[in-house]
């Protein structure tokens, strides 16, 4: 195994502190996520469930499988450019047509199989923060994607 990259996220609250390792084994790249604190174990384990949810709800995107290994999660490394990188590159090049195409692709992704519009369901945190401003309002909402962007 050859380690290519290591990052620790200790600046986050304890339940989200992770170690990310990109490594190569047998000519193939992988990403390993490990909890740095005992409180973060649930977060790392949730990555497996989230990968399944993404795969189930978004057939139009590549989702790598998540394999649990001794308190860690190992993913296949996907080589490519993120939507964020494409967006920034188009802005840097002042490519308005390309930028609009990227925004359109992102919207299509969000409105894909899990998209559409549905009634907004306000939870306790929303009600606590915005109740006086939006009380009694019918707010439209995009379909709930089942993952945090």
N, C-alpha and C positions, 0 to 999 in steps of 0.2 A: 504494500500500500504506500502510495506517495501522496503526501499532503500538499495541496496547492494553495489553500486559503483557509484562514481561521478568523472568526470574528466572535467576540463576546458582547452581549447586550446587557451589561450590568447597570446601565443608566435607567433602565425600566423598573417599574415596581416589581417586587419579588416574584409575583406569580407569572411574570412574562420574561424573566431573565433566562436567556438561552445562549448556547454555544452553537455556531454554525461552522461546519467543516466541509470544504469541497476537497474531495480526494479522488485519486485515480487508482484503479485496481484492475489488473489484466487488460489495460488499454481502454477501459471504460470509466467515465466520470460519474461520481455520486455526490449527493449532498446529505450530510448527517446532521440532525438537530438533536441536541441534548439539553435537558434542564440543568441550569447552573445552581438553582436552589430547589429545595424539596417542594416549595410552594408552586414551582413552575412545571412540575411533572404532569399535572392535569392539562396544562396548555399544550405541552408537546404531544401528549396522547390524543388530544382533540384534533391535531393535524391529520391524523388518520381518518377520523370521521369526516372532517371537512373535505379531504380529497375525494372521499366516496360521494359526498353531497354534490360537489362540483361536477364530478364525472356523470352522475345521474341526471343532473339538471341542465348541464351545458354540453351537449354533444358536439357543439361547433368549436370547442377549444380543446387544446391538448392538456390533459391533466395527468401528471405522473403518478404512478402508484406509490403509496406510502407503506413501507415495511417496518414493523416494529422489531427492534433488536436490542435486547438487554437494557431496557429503560431508555432507549433512543429510538429515533425514527430515521430511516434511510430512504431517500428518494433517488430515482434516476435523475441525472443532471440533464436539463433541457438546454441545448445550445441555441441561441437565437437572440432576437432583439425584443425587449419588452415594449408594450404600447407607450409607456412613459419615455423610453429612449427614442422611439420613432417620433413622438410628439415633439420632444426637445430638439431633435435633429431638424425637423421641418421648420420650427421656429427660428433656429440658428440660420438656416438657409433662406429664411423669409419666403418659404414655399407655401403660399396661401392655399393653392389648390390641393397640395399634398396634405396640409394640415386639416383642411375640411374633410378630406377623404378619411384620415385617421379618426377624426371626431365621429364621422358617420359610422365607421367600422366599430368604434367603441359603443356607440348607441345601439347598433344592431346586436352587438354582443349582449348588452344589458337587456334588450327587448327580445332576445332569442327565446328559446323554449321555456324559460322561467319568467319571461317578461310579461308584458301586458299591463293593464291598469287595474287597480283594485282599490277598495276603500282603505283609507289610512286607519290603522289601529294604534291609538295613542296608549303608551304604557305609563306606568307610574312616574318614571323619571321625566318623560315629556310633559305629563300633566303638572308635575311639580314646578317645572321651569316655565312652561308657556300657557298654563291654564287661563290666566286672565286675558291674554292676547287672543287666543284661538278658541275660547270656550264656545261650544255650540256650532263651530264652523265645520263644514264638510270638506275635508282636504283630500284631493286625489293623491294617489301614490302609485309609483311604479311597482311592478310585481316584486315580491320579496325574493332576492336571489339566494338566500340561505348562506351567505358568507360575507365577511367584512371586507370592503374594498379599502 
